[in-house]
Amino acid sequence: MLQSPNDVAQLTPTLEAARTASVSLASAPTELKNKALKLIAQALRDHVAEVVTANGADLAAGVTNGLRDGLLDRLKLDEPRILALADSVDQIALLTDPVGQIVRGSSLPNGIKISQVRVPFGVIGVIYEARPNVTVDLAALALKSGNAVVLRGGSAAENSNRVLIGLVQAAIIDAGLNPDSVQTIDPFGRAGATELMKARGYVDVLIPRGSATLIQTVVAQSQVPVIETGAGVVHVFLDESATKEWAIEIVHNSKTHRPSVCNALETLLVHRSAAERLLPAVLAKLAASGVTIHADARTRSIYPAAVPATDEDWGTEYMSLDISVAIVDSLDEAIAHIRRYSTGHTESIITNDLQNAERFLNEVDSAAVMVNTSTRFTDGGEFGFGAEVGISTQKLHARGPMGLPELTSTKWIVRGTGQVRA
């Protein structure tokens, strides 16, 4: 693995090639970009065994290196997941190309016509870890939105990413596009990631995906503008009017459907008036699925099998079959708890009270706020984006699941007929 300063200096030609590719890709016809996407999808279907073999090597190394179960789940690419990736790439090909879309426009009194149109960023850098699906998602979304992308996927998925990048680049060549539109800097190791964060002038925007530590490191150290994706300390609040059956199923799905992902439930809050009615059944179903319940004293008085929650539990993204549970006295207390501990990702209320639902929607300041549904729906694929760049928890430009429009900027087009300013 390349690590020395001299080796890292070799990163500059890679970034220059990405910049060059971005120029032609920005004006590539939609039909050509869609052709590349369809070829990528077919390549994934044709090489399932090759990807599974490479991923198996990464999984074995992950076990040896002590990766947590949640990270191993994110790392895993089996045949159903690979075929689902291929389907998502096909779906992206069907989506409207955002490049050239007019956001707004007008004619001035002097006859000048102005319009604001969507344009690609140019070169997008992505730093992520143990998520080879991101390699395909980002390549596909970047291509469709006219951006070149430079990927740093981390050593945990090195074998998987090498095969996937090879398939993507071969498809891009077959489509007649520049293969430098999608590149990896994995051979440069962590030093490459550091240099990518310094690559202002080559890279237009940097997107980190991974642990809270990774994201904060990139946000703190990057000299390139960052779109911040966040960890998911996700909450569900069962208010006093919550339907029991909804509470049981929504909480169970939010926690157990795929506990390693960022939209999985981590903290359950329950109104004191509904606690004895709801908690025994809700927690029993979680426990039957292997969930460890970390609870406050009031919850343990109703469900003694829970373990005592610590102060750290309320701010923890478990990414595992663990959940923290607390009883609160009011909607106000639930909202206050969420404001204190949430990472601004996703929160849901289970209620039959319209006023409480609207207060929750209006007063909870997260990227996705829900009523009577599972938090697992905060997802680009579920939102109809085909795939997602990530889930942004910031408030500038992009927030929530990021699809094609979030990978564009805008520029103003001004057309005149000889006007001069007085």
N, C-alpha and C positions, 0 to 999 in steps of 0.2 A: 504493500500500500504506500502511495506517495505521501510523504509527510514533510519533507524538508523545505525551507524557503525557496531553494532553487526549483524544486519540483512544483511548488505552488505557483511559481512564476509562469509555468506552462498553462495555467488556467486562463491567462489573458487571451490567447488565440481562441479558446473555446467560447469565451464571452463575446469576442469580436465576431466569430462565426454566427453566434446567436443573433447579434445585432443585425448582421447582414441578412440573415434569413428572415428576420422580422419585417424588413422593408418590403420584400416581395410577398410575404404572407399577408401583410396588411391589405393588399389590393387583390389577393387571390379571389377568383370567382367562388361563389357559394357552392356551385356544382363540383368544383375541384376539391374543395375542403370536405364536402360530403363523401366524395369518392374515397378520399383517404380514410375517413372514419369507417366507412363500410368495409374497406380492406383490413383495417385494424380489427374490427369485430370478427371478420372471417378468420383472420390469422389466429386469434385467441381460440376460436372453436377448433381450428385445425391442429393446434399445438397444445391441447389440454395436457396431454401426458408429459410433455417437456416441461411445462410450467409446474405441474404437480411435483415432478422429480426435483426440480431446482428448489421449490418451496419446501419439500421434505428435508433437504439438506439444511435449509435455514431453520426449520423447526427443531431439528435434532441439535443444531448448535445452540439454539435458544434454550432448550432444556438443559444442556450441559452448562450453559452460562448462567442458569438460574433465573431466566425471565419469568415474571409472574404470569399466572394463568390468563389474566386479562390481556396482557401484551401478546401472549402466544395465540390467543383467539384472534386478535387483530392481524397478526402475522400470517395466519393460516389462509391458504388458497387451495381449496379442494375443487373438484369438478363443478359442483353446483355454483360455487362462488365465481369461478372463472366464466361459466356460461352466463351468469347474471351480469358480470362485467361486460361481456360481449353485447348482451341485450341493452345495457345502458348506453353503450357507445352507439348502437343503432338508433336508440331513442334521441340522442343528441343530434344525430344527422337529420332527424325529422323536425327538429326545433327551428324556429325562425332565426335566421342569421342577424345578430344585433348590429353588425357593422353597417354604417350608413343610415341607420334608422334616425328619423328626425324626432328629436325630443320636444322641441318647440320652435316656433318661427313667427315672423311678422313682417309687415311692410311699413317702413317709416314714412312720415308725411312727405319727405323729399323724394320718395320713389325707391330708395335703397331697400333691398330685400335681405333679411337676415334669417339664418336658421342655425340651430344647435344640433349637431349630428353626433352619433356614437362612433368612436374610433378605438382601435386596439390600444392598450397600454404600450406595447412594443415587446419588451422582454420581461417575463415574469420569472422570478426565482422562487423555488419552494424548498423548504427544509422540513423534513418529516422523519419519522422513525417507526420501524416495524409495521408499516402499512403499505404493502405492495399494491393494494388496490388503488391507492392514491396515484401511483405511477400512471396507471391507465386513465383514471378519471381526469387527472390534470392534463395529460397529453391531449385527450379528446376535447376537453373544454377549451384549452388554449388554442388548439387548431381551429375549432369552429369560430372562436372569437377573434381570430387573426393574430394571435400572439405567439411568439417563440417562447419556449419554456426551458429553464435550466433546473434540473432536479437533483437534490441531494437526499437520497432515501435512507441513508444510515446502514451501518454494517450488519444489523440484525436481519435485513432483507436483501443482502447483497446479491445472492445467487438468483433470487426471484426477480429482482429489478433488472439484472443484467439480461436475462432472457426476455423479459417484457419489453425493455428498451430496444433490444434487437428486433423483435417482432414489429414494434411500432415504427422504427426507422425504415425497415424493409417495406412496410406498407406505404409509408410516405413517399419513398422513392418510386414505387410502382404507380402511385397516383400522379407523379410528375411534379411533386413539391420538393423543396430543399430539405434533406434529412437533418440539417442542423437546426431545424425548427423545434426539435425535441432532443435534448441532450442530458446526459447524467454527468455529474462530477463526483460520483461515489469513489473512483480510484484515488481522489485526492484526500480522502478521509476527512477528519474533523477540521484539519487545516483548510481544506477546500470550503467548508461551510463558513469558517471565519472570513475567508477572502470574499465569499459571496456576499457577506454582510457589509463588506467595504466597497462593493463594486458599483458605487454611484457613478452614473454616466454610461455604464454598460447595462445595468439592470434597473428597470423602471419601478418595480414594486416587488416586495418580498413577502411571502406568505409562510408562516410557520404552522405546522400541524403536529401535535404530539402532546407530551406531558406539559403540565404547568411550568415546570422548570425550563424545558426547552423554549416554550413560548416567551417566557419572561426574559430569558437570555437574549433571544433575538430582538425583542422589543427594546431592551436596554442597550444592546451593543451595536445594532444595525445603523449604518450610515445611509442605507437605502430606505425609502418610505415603506412602512410595514402595514399590512392589513392584519389585524390581530384576531386570530381565532382563539377561543377560550376553553378552559376546562369546564366541565359540566357538573357543578354542585346543584343538582336539579331537585325541585320540590313539588310535591302534591299536597294540597290542603283539602281535607274532608270537612266541610262545614256541617252545621247542625241539621241541615235538611238533605244531606247527601243520600241518594238511593243506595241501599246496602249492596245490591247486586252489582251496580256500577262501581262502587267503591272497591269491592273484592276484585273484580276483573281488571279494572283500569290500573290499580296499584300493582297487581300481580304482573300484568303485561309490561308496565313501565319499568319494573325492576328486573324481571327474569327473562324477557324476550331475548335480549342480548346484553348482559350486564357490563360488558367491557367497553361499550361505546359511550360517547359523551352525552347522549340524550337519555341515558338510563337514569331512573329515579335513584336518588341517594338519601333524601330526607323526606319522611312522611310527617305531616302535621295534622292533628285531629282536634276539632272543637270539643271542649270538655262535655258539652251536652250530648254529643254523639258518640263519645268514646266507648262507653259500655255497650252500646248497641252495635257498633261497627268493628271495634278493634279485635275482639276474639276471633271472628271469622276471617277478617282481613289478614291478621298476622298468622293464623293457623295455616292458611293457604300458602303464604310465603315460606313458612317453616317447612311445610311438606315438600317444597321445591328446593330445600337446602339452604335457604337464606338465613344468615345469622342476624338477629335483631338486636340492635344497640338502642336502649331505651332509657328515657328519664324515669324518675321515681314514680310518677303518677301512672305512666304506662305499665310499669312493672307490677303495680298493685292490681292491675287488671289482667296482665299477661306475665306471670312470674317467670316463665321460661326465658324471657329476654335477659341479655347481659347489660350491666350498667353502661350507659353512654358517658363518654368523657367530653371535656370541652373541645377537644380536637375533632371529635366525630362530626360535629355540626358543620365544619368547614372542609370535610374530607370528600374527595371524589374517589370512591372505593374502586370502581371498575371491577367489581367482584360481587359475589352473592352475599353482600352485607348491606344493611340499611339502618339508618338512625331514625328514631321515632320519638315524637314529643307531643304532649297534650297542651293545647293553648286555650286561653279563656275567651278569645274573641277573634274576629276577622282582623281587627287592628293589630293584635298581638302576632297573628300569623304573618301579616304583611311586614311588620317590624322585624320578625325573625328572618324572613326572606331577604329583606334589605340588608341585614347585617351579614348574612352568610352566603348569599347567592353569588355566583360568578356571572350572573346576567345572561344565562343561556336559555333555559326553559322552565316555566312554572305552570302548574295546572290546578284548577279548583274543581272539586266535585260538589255540585250544589243543585238545588231546585229553586233557589231564591234568585230571581232575576236581578234584584238590586245588588245583592252580594256579588253576583257574577260580573256585573258592570263595574263595580268598585274594584274588584280584583283586576280586571282587564285594564282599567284606567290607572290604578295606583301602583301596580307591580311593574318595575322598570327592567324588563329582560327582553332579549331579542325575540323570544316567542312566548306568548302568554295564552293559555288555553282554558277552555271550559268543558268539562265532562268528556275528556278524551285523554288517551295515553300520550305521555311525553315522547314516546318513540316515533311520533309523526314529525318531529322537527328534523327533517331530512330532505336533502335536495331531490332525491329520487321520488319520495312521497309527495313532495310539493310540485312535481311535474317538470323538474329541471333536467331529468335524465341522470345526472350525477351532480356532485357539488364540489366546489373548491375547498370548502370547509364551512364551518358555522361561525360567523363573525359575531363577537360579543362587544365590539366597539360601536361607536355611534356616528362615525364619519364615513360617508360614501356608501359603505355596504354594512348591512346588519342582518343577522340570521343566516339561513342557508344561502350560499353564494352560487349562482349559476352564471349563465353567459353574460347578461347585462352587467354584472358586477365585475367582469373582467374587461370592461371598456371604460374609457374616459370620454370626454366630448371635446369638440372644437367648434368654433363659430365660423360659418360660411357667410360671407358678405358679398352681395352682387349689386353693382351699381351701373349707372349709365352716364358717367362723367361728373358726378356730384363732387363738390368740394365743400369743406366746412367753413362757414362764415365766421 
